[in-house]
Amino acid sequence: MSTFTILLGGDLIRTPRLDRQVEGTRVIAADAGIGHARTLGLMPELWVGDFDSVPANLPDDLASVPRRTFPAEKDKTDGELAISAALEHGATSLILVGAFGGKRADHAFLHLALGLKLAEAGTKVLLTSGAQEGIPLLPGKAGFDFADGTLFSILGFSELSGLTVIGAKWPLNHVEVAFGSSLTISNEVKGSLQIALGHGRALLLAHPYPLPES
């Protein structure tokens, strides 16, 4: 398996869990995502984008990363172009770092949709900000390694059928979930989390680290 970390422009906090996840991976930065390379101590092999949002005062080693430059008026976001470059280089697994938050909600939504599309095509995908992790849920059964008390939600991108959740404060047994329902929002891990999905498109969004106090 060839795993690539894609550095996107959304929010990021560095955690020991994230360090373990990206360790030993190949790295491609998408425009402003190069700033996360400095945060995580990573060195991208490629920097992709139109370079309209390059962070100021980049160290020389990051500023000299090989670039693949695109015009500002283009049909794909810098993030999608970076993902395409990783797939061209043989990626079978992707870690999308900085996939949530940031100034562009439209880009964050696109990352969620792209994660689902890539997973359906056979590419393993993890979306992360360090504080939050998103994992596409495909029809079938899957287990997850989150600690007890971890807050999680299942985001439905369609009507869901045959949804079973085991190892949670509020388990579910082969339920139907209407599109737009909040039934699967704000659950907690209790034991070994296992999820089975019969049909539909969904994404598990978990908080491996405590939410900041407001």
C-alpha positions as CSV (number, residue, x, y, z in Angstrom):
1,M,0.0,0.0,0.0
2,S,1.3,3.4,-0.9
3,T,0.1,6.1,1.4
4,F,0.2,9.8,0.6
5,T,-0.5,12.7,2.9
6,I,-2.2,15.6,1.2
7,L,-1.7,19.0,2.9
8,L,-4.8,21.1,2.5
9,G,-5.6,24.6,3.7
10,G,-8.0,24.0,6.5
11,D,-7.6,23.9,10.3
12,L,-4.9,21.8,11.9
13,I,-3.6,20.9,15.3
14,R,-0.6,18.7,15.8
15,T,-1.3,15.6,18.0
16,P,0.6,12.4,18.7
17,R,-2.1,10.4,16.9
18,L,-1.7,12.6,13.8
19,D,2.1,12.2,13.9
20,R,1.7,8.4,13.9
21,Q,-0.7,8.5,11.0
22,V,1.5,10.6,8.7
23,E,4.8,9.0,9.7
24,G,6.6,7.4,6.7
25,T,4.0,8.6,4.2
26,R,4.8,10.5,1.0
27,V,3.6,14.1,1.1
28,I,2.1,16.5,-1.5
29,A,1.1,20.1,-0.5
30,A,-1.8,22.0,-2.1
31,D,-1.1,25.7,-2.2
32,A,-1.6,27.2,1.3
33,G,-1.3,23.6,2.8
34,I,2.5,24.0,2.6
35,G,2.2,25.8,5.9
36,H,1.1,22.5,7.6
37,A,4.4,20.9,6.5
38,R,6.2,23.3,8.8
39,T,3.7,22.5,11.6
40,L,4.1,18.8,11.2
41,G,7.8,18.7,10.4
42,L,7.1,17.1,6.9
43,M,8.9,17.7,3.6
44,P,6.6,17.5,0.6
45,E,7.9,16.0,-2.6
46,L,5.6,18.2,-4.7
47,W,3.7,21.5,-4.2
48,V,0.6,21.9,-6.4
49,G,-1.7,24.8,-7.1
50,D,-2.1,28.3,-8.5
51,F,0.0,29.7,-5.6
52,D,-2.4,32.6,-4.8
53,S,-2.3,31.9,-1.0
54,V,1.3,31.0,-0.2
55,P,2.1,31.5,3.5
56,A,4.5,34.3,4.3
57,N,8.0,33.7,5.5
58,L,8.4,30.1,4.4
59,P,11.7,28.6,5.3
60,D,14.0,28.1,2.3
61,D,13.6,24.3,2.2
62,L,9.8,24.5,1.9
63,A,9.9,27.4,-0.6
64,S,12.1,25.4,-2.9
65,V,9.8,22.3,-3.0
66,P,9.2,21.3,-6.7
67,R,6.0,23.0,-8.0
68,R,3.3,22.0,-10.4
69,T,1.7,25.3,-11.3
70,F,-1.9,25.9,-12.6
71,P,-3.7,29.0,-13.6
72,A,-6.0,30.7,-11.1
73,E,-9.0,30.2,-13.4
74,K,-9.2,26.4,-13.6
75,D,-11.8,23.6,-13.3
76,K,-10.4,21.9,-10.1
77,T,-9.4,23.2,-6.7
78,D,-5.8,23.0,-5.6
79,G,-6.7,20.2,-3.2
80,E,-8.3,18.1,-5.9
81,L,-5.3,18.6,-8.1
82,A,-3.0,17.5,-5.3
83,I,-5.1,14.4,-4.8
84,S,-4.9,13.7,-8.6
85,A,-1.1,14.0,-8.5
86,A,-0.9,11.5,-5.6
87,L,-3.1,9.0,-7.5
88,E,-0.8,9.5,-10.6
89,H,2.1,8.6,-8.3
90,G,0.4,5.3,-7.3
91,A,-1.4,6.3,-4.1
92,T,-3.7,3.6,-2.8
93,S,-4.3,5.3,0.6
94,L,-4.7,9.1,1.3
95,I,-4.6,11.1,4.5
96,L,-6.2,14.5,3.8
97,V,-4.7,16.8,6.4
98,G,-6.4,20.2,6.9
99,A,-9.6,18.9,5.4
100,F,-12.0,20.7,7.7
101,G,-12.6,24.4,8.7
102,G,-10.6,27.2,7.3
103,K,-12.0,30.2,5.4
104,R,-13.8,28.2,2.7
105,A,-16.7,26.1,3.8
106,D,-17.2,25.1,0.1
107,H,-13.8,23.6,0.0
108,A,-14.4,21.7,3.3
109,F,-17.6,20.3,1.9
110,L,-15.8,19.3,-1.3
111,H,-13.2,17.4,0.7
112,L,-16.0,15.3,2.4
113,A,-17.6,14.5,-1.0
114,L,-14.2,13.7,-2.6
115,G,-13.4,11.4,0.3
116,L,-16.6,9.4,-0.3
117,K,-16.0,9.3,-4.0
118,L,-12.4,8.1,-3.6
119,A,-13.4,5.4,-1.1
120,E,-16.1,4.1,-3.4
121,A,-13.4,3.9,-6.1
122,G,-11.2,1.7,-3.9
123,T,-8.9,4.3,-2.3
124,K,-8.6,4.2,1.5
125,V,-9.2,7.8,2.8
126,L,-8.8,9.5,6.2
127,L,-9.7,13.2,6.5
128,T,-8.3,15.0,9.5
129,S,-7.7,18.2,11.3
130,G,-5.9,16.5,14.1
131,A,-8.8,17.3,16.4
132,Q,-11.4,15.6,14.1
133,E,-11.2,12.6,11.8
134,G,-13.5,11.7,8.9
135,I,-13.7,8.2,7.5
136,P,-16.0,7.2,4.6
137,L,-18.5,4.4,5.4
138,L,-19.0,1.9,2.7
139,P,-21.7,-0.8,2.6
140,G,-20.5,-3.6,4.8
141,K,-19.0,-3.8,8.3
142,A,-16.0,-1.9,9.7
143,G,-14.3,-1.5,13.1
144,F,-12.7,1.6,14.6
145,D,-9.9,2.2,17.2
146,F,-11.3,5.1,19.1
147,A,-11.1,5.3,22.9
148,D,-14.1,5.1,25.2
149,G,-15.9,8.5,25.4
150,T,-14.9,9.6,21.9
151,L,-17.6,11.8,20.4
152,F,-18.7,10.7,17.0
153,S,-21.4,11.3,14.4
154,I,-22.5,9.6,11.2
155,L,-23.1,12.1,8.5
156,G,-25.5,10.8,5.9
157,F,-25.0,12.0,2.3
158,S,-28.1,10.1,1.3
159,E,-30.9,8.0,2.8
160,L,-29.3,5.2,4.8
161,S,-30.7,1.7,5.3
162,G,-29.5,-1.3,7.4
163,L,-27.4,0.9,9.7
164,T,-26.1,-0.9,12.8
165,V,-23.9,0.7,15.4
166,I,-22.3,-1.4,18.2
167,G,-20.0,-0.3,20.9
168,A,-21.7,3.1,21.4
169,K,-23.7,4.9,24.1
170,W,-26.7,4.8,21.8
171,P,-26.5,1.7,19.7
172,L,-28.6,1.2,16.6
173,N,-29.8,-2.1,15.1
174,H,-30.5,-2.2,11.4
175,V,-32.3,1.1,11.2
176,E,-33.4,3.3,8.3
177,V,-32.1,6.9,8.5
178,A,-33.8,9.6,6.3
179,F,-31.6,12.0,4.5
180,G,-31.2,15.1,6.6
181,S,-32.1,13.3,9.9
182,S,-30.1,14.2,13.0
183,L,-30.6,10.6,14.5
184,T,-26.9,9.8,14.1
185,I,-25.4,13.0,15.4
186,S,-23.5,13.2,18.7
187,N,-22.9,9.6,19.9
188,E,-20.1,8.3,22.1
189,V,-17.9,5.3,21.9
190,K,-18.4,2.7,24.6
191,G,-16.2,-0.3,24.0
192,S,-15.2,-1.4,20.5
193,L,-17.0,0.7,17.9
194,Q,-18.3,-1.3,15.0
195,I,-20.6,0.0,12.2
196,A,-22.4,-1.8,9.5
197,L,-24.2,-0.2,6.6
198,G,-26.6,-1.9,4.2
199,H,-27.0,0.9,1.6
200,G,-26.3,4.6,1.2
201,R,-23.5,7.1,1.5
202,A,-22.2,8.2,4.8
203,L,-19.1,9.4,6.7
204,L,-18.0,8.8,10.2
205,L,-16.9,12.1,11.9
206,A,-15.1,11.5,15.2
207,H,-13.3,13.7,17.8
208,P,-10.3,11.6,19.1
209,Y,-9.4,14.6,21.3
210,P,-11.7,16.6,23.5
211,L,-13.6,19.5,22.0
212,P,-12.3,22.9,23.1
213,E,-14.4,24.6,25.8
214,S,-16.5,27.5,24.5
